Amino acid sequence: MQKYKNLLLAVLFSIFLGACSPSIEDPLEWKIDDFTFTNQNNKEFGLADLEGKVWLADFVFTNCTTVCLPMMSNMTGLQEQLKEQGLDVQIVSFSVDPLFDKPEVLKSYAENYGADLSTWNMLTGYTPQEIDDFAMHNFQTLARKPENDDQVIHGTYFYLVNQEGVIMKSYEGLNPPVEEILADVEILLTED
């Protein structure tokens, strides 16, 4: 009888511990479809390269005259904070203007912001329609370039993606809640 009591206590204790461990609040749980695009080094880069890694994603373009400037600055600052805290996180920026944003243009753009391109991939190598479809289907956001306009309508969120390629959370990229993002990253990294 004592054996069963001990077993029951062990089970209850493990349930209690599991309930106490932090987890992402209100996770989105949007699975990302497989993709392979071209990065700033003109190399193929895709979901397979991110397997087992926590990453942040956003949608930007180099000719942007409005929201991309603060988004890039905010993501660069976030990258610095992640490094300072020893948090191993990849960053992926999808260009929403792929006809203009060739690899060398993206590389120069990111370097101008001081981005560490060893953990940040700027992606292109698809058509405007493909990125619009990809953004809507996977991230539930627009990436649409109106006719006769050099600006692209796109979302301004940062997306936190887990090790299995599932979007767990989104945050406003124009005024990101840095402490919340860092805390959520830590949760995902400890779940690994």
C-alpha positions in Angstrom: 0.0 0.0 0.0 2.9 2.4 0.9 4.3 1.8 -2.6 1.1 3.0 -4.2 1.0 6.1 -2.0 4.5 7.0 -3.0 3.7 6.5 -6.6 0.6 8.7 -6.3 2.6 11.3 -4.5 5.3 11.2 -7.2 2.6 11.6 -9.9 0.9 14.5 -8.1 4.3 16.2 -7.5 5.2 16.0 -11.2 1.8 17.4 -12.2 2.3 20.2 -9.7 5.8 21.0 -11.1 4.5 20.9 -14.6 1.8 23.4 -13.7 4.4 25.7 -12.2 6.7 25.9 -15.1 6.3 29.0 -17.2 4.8 28.8 -20.6 3.9 31.2 -23.4 0.7 33.0 -22.5 -2.0 32.6 -25.1 0.2 31.0 -27.8 -0.9 31.4 -31.4 0.4 28.0 -32.5 0.5 28.8 -36.3 2.6 26.2 -38.1 4.8 27.6 -40.8 4.9 25.9 -44.2 8.3 24.7 -45.4 10.2 27.3 -47.4 13.5 27.9 -49.1 14.4 31.4 -50.2 17.6 33.3 -50.8 19.5 35.2 -48.1 21.7 38.3 -48.2 24.7 36.1 -49.1 22.9 34.8 -52.2 22.6 31.4 -50.5 19.6 29.2 -50.1 18.1 29.5 -46.7 14.9 28.0 -45.3 12.9 26.4 -42.6 15.3 23.4 -42.5 18.1 25.8 -41.5 16.0 26.9 -38.5 15.0 23.5 -37.3 15.7 23.2 -33.5 16.2 27.0 -33.2 14.1 29.7 -31.7 13.7 32.6 -34.1 12.1 36.0 -34.6 10.6 37.0 -37.9 9.3 40.2 -39.5 8.5 41.7 -42.9 10.4 44.7 -44.2 11.7 46.3 -47.4 14.7 48.5 -48.1 12.8 51.3 -50.0 10.3 51.7 -47.1 9.9 55.3 -46.1 7.8 54.7 -43.0 7.5 51.7 -40.6 10.6 49.7 -41.7 13.0 52.2 -40.3 11.9 51.9 -36.7 11.2 48.2 -37.1 14.8 47.6 -38.3 16.2 49.8 -35.5 14.0 48.0 -32.9 15.0 44.5 -34.2 18.7 45.5 -34.1 18.3 46.6 -30.5 16.5 43.5 -29.6 19.3 41.4 -31.3 21.8 43.2 -29.1 19.8 42.5 -25.9 19.4 38.8 -26.8 23.2 38.5 -27.2 23.8 40.4 -24.0 21.6 37.9 -22.1 23.2 34.9 -23.9 20.0 33.9 -25.6 20.6 32.0 -28.9 18.0 33.3 -31.3 18.0 33.6 -35.0 16.3 36.5 -36.8 14.6 36.3 -40.2 13.4 39.3 -42.2 11.3 38.6 -45.3 11.5 41.3 -47.9 8.1 42.3 -49.2 9.7 44.0 -52.2 11.7 41.1 -53.7 12.0 42.6 -57.2 14.0 45.5 -55.8 15.5 43.8 -52.7 18.3 41.7 -54.2 20.7 39.9 -51.8 23.4 42.6 -52.0 20.8 45.3 -51.4 19.5 43.5 -48.3 23.0 42.9 -47.0 23.9 46.6 -47.3 20.6 47.6 -45.7 21.1 45.3 -42.7 24.7 46.4 -42.2 23.6 50.1 -42.2 21.6 49.2 -39.1 24.4 47.4 -37.5 22.7 44.0 -37.7 24.8 41.0 -36.8 24.3 38.9 -40.0 25.8 35.8 -38.4 22.3 35.2 -36.8 20.1 37.4 -39.0 19.0 36.3 -42.5 17.4 38.8 -44.8 15.3 36.9 -47.4 14.3 37.4 -51.0 14.1 35.3 -54.1 10.4 35.0 -54.7 7.7 36.9 -56.5 5.6 39.6 -54.9 2.6 37.3 -55.2 4.5 34.5 -53.5 5.5 36.6 -50.5 2.0 38.0 -50.2 0.5 34.5 -50.2 3.2 33.2 -47.8 2.7 36.1 -45.4 -1.0 35.7 -45.4 -1.1 31.9 -45.1 1.6 31.5 -42.5 1.7 34.8 -40.5 -1.8 36.1 -41.2 -0.5 39.4 -42.4 -0.4 41.4 -45.7 2.7 41.9 -47.9 1.0 43.6 -50.9 2.4 46.1 -53.3 -0.3 48.3 -54.9 0.0 49.0 -58.6 1.9 52.2 -59.5 3.3 52.6 -56.0 6.9 51.9 -54.7 5.6 51.3 -51.2 4.4 48.0 -49.9 1.5 47.5 -47.5 2.7 45.0 -44.8 2.3 44.0 -41.2 4.5 45.6 -38.5 4.7 42.6 -36.1 7.6 40.6 -34.8 6.8 36.9 -34.6 8.3 34.5 -32.1 8.8 31.0 -33.6 9.6 27.9 -31.7 12.1 25.1 -32.4 9.4 23.2 -34.5 8.6 26.1 -36.8 5.4 27.1 -35.0 4.6 30.8 -34.5 4.0 31.1 -30.7 3.4 34.9 -30.4 3.4 38.2 -32.2 4.4 41.6 -30.9 4.1 45.1 -32.2 7.3 45.9 -34.0 7.0 49.7 -33.9 7.0 49.7 -30.1 8.1 46.1 -29.1 7.6 45.0 -25.5 11.3 44.0 -25.2 11.1 42.5 -21.7 8.1 40.3 -22.6 9.9 39.1 -25.8 13.1 38.3 -23.8 11.0 36.4 -21.2 9.1 34.5 -23.9 12.4 33.6 -25.6 13.7 32.2 -22.3 10.6 30.1 -21.9 11.0 28.5 -25.4 14.8 28.0 -24.9 14.2 26.2 -21.6 11.5 24.0 -23.1 14.1 22.6 -25.6 
